[in-house]
Amino acid sequence: MDYRFKRIFLIVLDSMGIGSMADSEKFGDVGVDTLGHISDTVEEFNIPNLQKLGLANLKSLKQVSPVNNPLGYYTALNEASNGKDTMTGHWEMMGIQTTKPFITFTENGFPKELIEELEKGCNRKIIGNKSASGTQILDELGEEEIKENKLIVYTSADSVLQICGNEETMGLSNLYNYCKIARELTMKDEWRVGRVIARPYVGSKKGEFKRTSNRRDYALKPTGRTVLNELKDNGFDVISVGKINDIFVGEGITESNHSNSSVHGMEQTIEIAQKDFTGLCFTNLVDFDALWGHRRNPVGYANEIERFDSKLEEFLKIIEEDDLLIITADHGNDPTYKGTDHTREKVPFIAYSPSFESGGKMPEQDSFGIIGATIADNFGISMPKNTIGISVLDLLK
């Protein structure tokens, strides 16, 4: 069977929002604008490949001019779901609208009852139990964890329970086992977090601790079938890069690739583009969010976007006429805003294929679900029941 696009590459620049949504203030986010404020902060911003695809036509940037004939189609997507976290954003891309947000424990840490159950299951005393930066809590408590065989547990403004473990003294297998115990405990409605995250690190004293790439996410399964399930069940390839497999708990994935960094994730995507497959390559590039957004570092964030742009140039040189590239984000994380939380923002939608006659502006959309609906439409499969999203395939000419 012939499909308009044999391969679709969906690349998520994790947290690269492009400005407030109409309801952002309800989420405590006033005047947020991840990409715009990054541009306002830095002197130089060299992104020629995103520029020619139309990013600066979509979003006004201080240093980057719009182009007269953008190669891609572009618009802004509003999030229909009630949330601003990774899982909610990615699930919505594949058709699931989340109406009940995941529980957060930002203000007072996790309940005493949960901590006691986790201590019992892990046979370690828990320290931390508060909302904190992952690097700061290591400097504060890492030495105590190592010397006294304790367990650092912390959260953030996101719906997560994070557990730190020193790879050399605790060992990865023990850390992962503790996270599995925590995941089982947090299946209860009153403790239901979106993800339990293993945060391995190395080093022996304050100032020398460094988190490693052996992070592992233990997420809840999607609340229903997604476009990924339909693709897999209909015999298409669904290749994940980065934390996509964790976000969907393997549901609908035919091949999973772990990434050590966002640059590595793009290198993997470039390698995959040189292979023959029919279906979807779904990539998440997390460093924008984890290294720069949460740490409120707009300069580092800008540099990360420039590194992506450089790899994007390599990618654009090798894709075929019947390939489609979609670049988007899952939420915002304005590195100039107060706190360390994600920010509720619109996200970019940029679509490009070498087969396009031209590019241009598309109408603004009210759901991330257009992404999954467009992918399903291209491959001639039905959207799962109770999903959202309308295909824009016919607009991509």
SULJO-V103331 format. One record per residue. N is the residue number from 1. RES is the residue in three letters. SS is DSSP state (h for helix, s for strand, l for the rest). OMEGA is omega in degrees with one decimal (999 if undefined). Layout:
N:RES:SS:OMEGA, N:RES:SS:OMEGA
This chain:
1:MET:l:-179.9, 2:ASP:l:175.9, 3:TYR:l:179.2, 4:ARG:l:175.8, 5:PHE:l:179.2, 6:LYS:l:-178.3, 7:ARG:s:174.5, 8:ILE:s:178.3, 9:PHE:s:178.9, 10:LEU:s:-177.0, 11:ILE:s:-179.3, 12:VAL:s:172.9, 13:LEU:s:-168.1, 14:ASP:l:173.8, 15:SER:l:-176.5, 16:MET:l:177.2, 17:GLY:s:-177.4, 18:ILE:s:174.5, 19:GLY:s:-174.3, 20:SER:s:167.3, 21:MET:l:-178.6, 22:ALA:l:-177.2, 23:ASP:l:-175.4, 24:SER:h:-177.4, 25:GLU:h:178.1, 26:LYS:h:179.0, 27:PHE:h:179.3, 28:GLY:l:-175.3, 29:ASP:l:-176.9, 30:VAL:l:176.5, 31:GLY:l:-177.2, 32:VAL:l:-177.8, 33:ASP:l:-174.0, 34:THR:h:-175.2, 35:LEU:h:-179.3, 36:GLY:h:-178.8, 37:HIS:h:172.4, 38:ILE:h:179.4, 39:SER:h:179.5, 40:ASP:h:-172.6, 41:THR:h:-171.5, 42:VAL:l:179.6, 43:GLU:l:-178.5, 44:GLU:l:-179.2, 45:PHE:l:-170.4, 46:ASN:l:-177.5, 47:ILE:l:-173.1, 48:PRO:h:-177.1, 49:ASN:h:171.6, 50:LEU:h:179.0, 51:GLN:h:-176.3, 52:LYS:h:174.9, 53:LEU:h:175.0, 54:GLY:l:-176.9, 55:LEU:h:-179.2, 56:ALA:h:171.1, 57:ASN:h:178.4, 58:LEU:h:-172.9, 59:LYS:l:179.3, 60:SER:l:-179.0, 61:LEU:l:-173.9, 62:LYS:l:-171.7, 63:GLN:l:-171.1, 64:VAL:l:-177.1, 65:SER:l:170.5, 66:PRO:l:176.8, 67:VAL:l:-176.7, 68:ASN:l:-177.5, 69:ASN:l:-179.3, 70:PRO:l:-178.4, 71:LEU:l:-175.7, 72:GLY:l:169.3, 73:TYR:s:-173.1, 74:TYR:s:173.7, 75:THR:s:174.9, 76:ALA:s:177.1, 77:LEU:s:172.2, 78:ASN:l:-179.6, 79:GLU:l:179.1, 80:ALA:l:-176.4, 81:SER:l:179.9, 82:ASN:l:-178.7, 83:GLY:l:178.2, 84:LYS:l:-176.3, 85:ASP:l:-175.5, 86:THR:h:-176.1, 87:MET:h:-179.2, 88:THR:h:-179.2, 89:GLY:h:-179.1, 90:HIS:h:178.6, 91:TRP:h:-179.7, 92:GLU:h:176.5, 93:MET:h:-177.2, 94:MET:l:167.4, 95:GLY:l:-176.0, 96:ILE:l:173.4, 97:GLN:l:-179.6, 98:THR:l:-178.9, 99:THR:l:178.1, 100:LYS:l:-175.9, 101:PRO:l:176.3, 102:PHE:l:-176.8, 103:ILE:l:174.1, 104:THR:l:-178.6, 105:PHE:l:-172.8, 106:THR:l:-169.7, 107:GLU:l:-171.6, 108:ASN:l:-176.7, 109:GLY:l:-176.9, 110:PHE:l:-178.9, 111:PRO:l:-179.3, 112:LYS:h:-177.0, 113:GLU:h:178.4, 114:LEU:h:-179.6, 115:ILE:h:179.8, 116:GLU:h:178.1, 117:GLU:h:-179.5, 118:LEU:h:176.1, 119:GLU:h:-179.8, 120:LYS:h:-177.7, 121:GLY:h:-177.1, 122:CYS:h:-177.5, 123:ASN:l:175.9, 124:ARG:l:175.0, 125:LYS:l:-177.6, 126:ILE:s:174.2, 127:ILE:s:-177.7, 128:GLY:s:179.9, 129:ASN:s:176.9, 130:LYS:s:174.3, 131:SER:s:-174.4, 132:ALA:l:169.0, 133:SER:l:-178.0, 134:GLY:h:179.4, 135:THR:h:-179.1, 136:GLN:h:-177.4, 137:ILE:h:174.3, 138:LEU:h:178.0, 139:ASP:h:-177.6, 140:GLU:h:-167.9, 141:LEU:h:-175.7, 142:GLY:h:-179.2, 143:GLU:h:179.4, 144:GLU:h:178.7, 145:GLU:h:-176.8, 146:ILE:h:-173.1, 147:LYS:h:-173.5, 148:GLU:h:178.3, 149:ASN:l:177.7, 150:LYS:l:-175.8, 151:LEU:s:178.0, 152:ILE:s:175.4, 153:VAL:s:179.6, 154:TYR:s:179.9, 155:THR:s:176.2, 156:SER:l:175.7, 157:ALA:l:174.5, 158:ASP:l:-179.5, 159:SER:l:-175.3, 160:VAL:s:165.8, 161:LEU:s:-175.3, 162:GLN:s:-179.6, 163:ILE:s:178.2, 164:CYS:s:175.1, 165:GLY:s:177.9, 166:ASN:s:-175.7, 167:GLU:l:-174.5, 168:GLU:l:-176.7, 169:THR:l:179.3, 170:MET:l:-178.1, 171:GLY:l:-177.2, 172:LEU:h:-176.2, 173:SER:h:177.2, 174:ASN:h:179.3, 175:LEU:h:-179.1, 176:TYR:h:178.6, 177:ASN:h:177.5, 178:TYR:h:-179.8, 179:CYS:h:176.8, 180:LYS:h:176.9, 181:ILE:h:179.4, 182:ALA:h:179.6, 183:ARG:h:179.8, 184:GLU:h:179.8, 185:LEU:h:-175.3, 186:THR:l:169.0, 187:MET:l:176.7, 188:LYS:l:-176.8, 189:ASP:h:-175.7, 190:GLU:h:179.0, 191:TRP:h:-168.6, 192:ARG:l:174.6, 193:VAL:l:-179.1, 194:GLY:l:-176.4, 195:ARG:s:163.3, 196:VAL:s:-173.8, 197:ILE:s:172.5, 198:ALA:s:-177.3, 199:ARG:s:-179.5, 200:PRO:s:179.5, 201:TYR:s:174.8, 202:VAL:s:-177.3, 203:GLY:l:-176.1, 204:SER:l:179.6, 205:LYS:l:-178.5, 206:LYS:l:-179.8, 207:GLY:l:-179.1, 208:GLU:l:-179.2, 209:PHE:l:180.0, 210:LYS:s:178.0, 211:ARG:s:-177.7, 212:THR:l:-177.7, 213:SER:l:-178.1, 214:ASN:l:173.5, 215:ARG:l:174.8, 216:ARG:s:-179.8, 217:ASP:s:175.3, 218:TYR:s:-172.3, 219:ALA:s:170.9, 220:LEU:l:174.5, 221:LYS:l:174.6, 222:PRO:l:-175.2, 223:THR:l:176.8, 224:GLY:l:177.4, 225:ARG:l:179.7, 226:THR:l:175.7, 227:VAL:h:178.9, 228:LEU:h:177.5, 229:ASN:h:-178.4, 230:GLU:h:178.0, 231:LEU:h:-178.5, 232:LYS:h:-176.7, 233:ASP:h:178.0, 234:ASN:l:171.5, 235:GLY:l:178.9, 236:PHE:l:174.5, 237:ASP:s:172.4, 238:VAL:s:-174.0, 239:ILE:s:-179.3, 240:SER:s:176.2, 241:VAL:s:-177.8, 242:GLY:l:-172.0, 243:LYS:l:178.6, 244:ILE:h:-179.4, 245:ASN:h:177.8, 246:ASP:h:-176.7, 247:ILE:h:-178.7, 248:PHE:l:178.7, 249:VAL:l:177.2, 250:GLY:l:-177.5, 251:GLU:l:176.9, 252:GLY:l:-177.8, 253:ILE:l:176.9, 254:THR:l:178.4, 255:GLU:s:-177.1, 256:SER:s:179.3, 257:ASN:s:178.6, 258:HIS:l:-179.4, 259:SER:l:176.6, 260:ASN:l:-179.3, 261:SER:l:177.3, 262:SER:h:176.1, 263:VAL:h:177.3, 264:HIS:h:178.2, 265:GLY:h:176.9, 266:MET:h:176.9, 267:GLU:h:177.1, 268:GLN:h:179.4, 269:THR:h:177.0, 270:ILE:h:177.2, 271:GLU:h:-179.5, 272:ILE:h:-179.8, 273:ALA:h:178.7, 274:GLN:l:178.4, 275:LYS:l:179.1, 276:ASP:l:173.2, 277:PHE:l:177.6, 278:THR:l:-178.8, 279:GLY:s:-170.2, 280:LEU:s:165.2, 281:CYS:s:-171.6, 282:PHE:s:-173.0, 283:THR:s:170.1, 284:ASN:s:177.6, 285:LEU:s:-164.4, 286:VAL:l:-172.0, 287:ASP:h:177.4, 288:PHE:h:-176.9, 289:ASP:h:-170.5, 290:ALA:h:-174.7, 291:LEU:h:-169.9, 292:TRP:h:-179.2, 293:GLY:h:-179.2, 294:HIS:l:-178.7, 295:ARG:l:174.9, 296:ARG:l:-177.9, 297:ASN:l:-176.6, 298:PRO:h:179.7, 299:VAL:h:176.9, 300:GLY:h:178.7, 301:TYR:h:178.8, 302:ALA:h:179.2, 303:ASN:h:178.8, 304:GLU:h:177.2, 305:ILE:h:177.4, 306:GLU:h:177.3, 307:ARG:h:175.9, 308:PHE:h:-178.2, 309:ASP:h:178.2, 310:SER:h:177.5, 311:LYS:h:177.2, 312:LEU:h:177.4, 313:GLU:h:177.4, 314:GLU:h:-178.1, 315:PHE:h:-176.4, 316:LEU:h:-178.7, 317:LYS:h:-172.1, 318:ILE:h:-178.3, 319:ILE:l:-171.6, 320:GLU:l:-179.7, 321:GLU:l:-177.8, 322:ASP:l:172.7, 323:ASP:s:173.5, 324:LEU:s:174.8, 325:LEU:s:172.2, 326:ILE:s:176.3, 327:ILE:s:-178.3, 328:THR:s:175.2, 329:ALA:l:-175.4, 330:ASP:l:178.9, 331:HIS:l:173.1, 332:GLY:s:171.0, 333:ASN:l:-173.0, 334:ASP:l:-176.2, 335:PRO:l:175.9, 336:THR:l:-175.0, 337:TYR:l:179.3, 338:LYS:l:176.6, 339:GLY:l:-178.9, 340:THR:l:-171.7, 341:ASP:l:167.2, 342:HIS:l:177.1, 343:THR:s:-178.5, 344:ARG:l:-175.4, 345:GLU:s:165.6, 346:LYS:s:177.0, 347:VAL:s:-179.9, 348:PRO:s:168.0, 349:PHE:s:178.1, 350:ILE:s:-179.2, 351:ALA:s:180.0, 352:TYR:s:169.4, 353:SER:l:175.0, 354:PRO:l:-180.0, 355:SER:l:-178.7, 356:PHE:l:174.1, 357:GLU:l:179.0, 358:SER:l:174.5, 359:GLY:l:177.1, 360:GLY:s:-176.3, 361:LYS:s:174.6, 362:MET:l:177.1, 363:PRO:l:175.6, 364:GLU:l:-173.6, 365:GLN:s:-175.5, 366:ASP:l:-179.8, 367:SER:l:170.0, 368:PHE:l:-174.8, 369:GLY:l:177.7, 370:ILE:h:-177.7, 371:ILE:h:179.4, 372:GLY:h:-179.7, 373:ALA:h:178.8, 374:THR:h:177.8, 375:ILE:h:179.0, 376:ALA:h:179.4, 377:ASP:h:-178.5, 378:ASN:h:-176.2, 379:PHE:l:173.9, 380:GLY:l:178.4, 381:ILE:l:-178.7, 382:SER:l:171.4, 383:MET:l:177.4, 384:PRO:l:178.1, 385:LYS:l:175.3, 386:ASN:l:176.0, 387:THR:l:-179.3, 388:ILE:l:175.7, 389:GLY:l:177.6, 390:ILE:l:-177.6, 391:SER:l:173.2, 392:VAL:l:-176.1, 393:LEU:h:-177.5, 394:ASP:h:178.4, 395:LEU:h:-177.5, 396:LEU:l:-171.1, 397:LYS:l:999
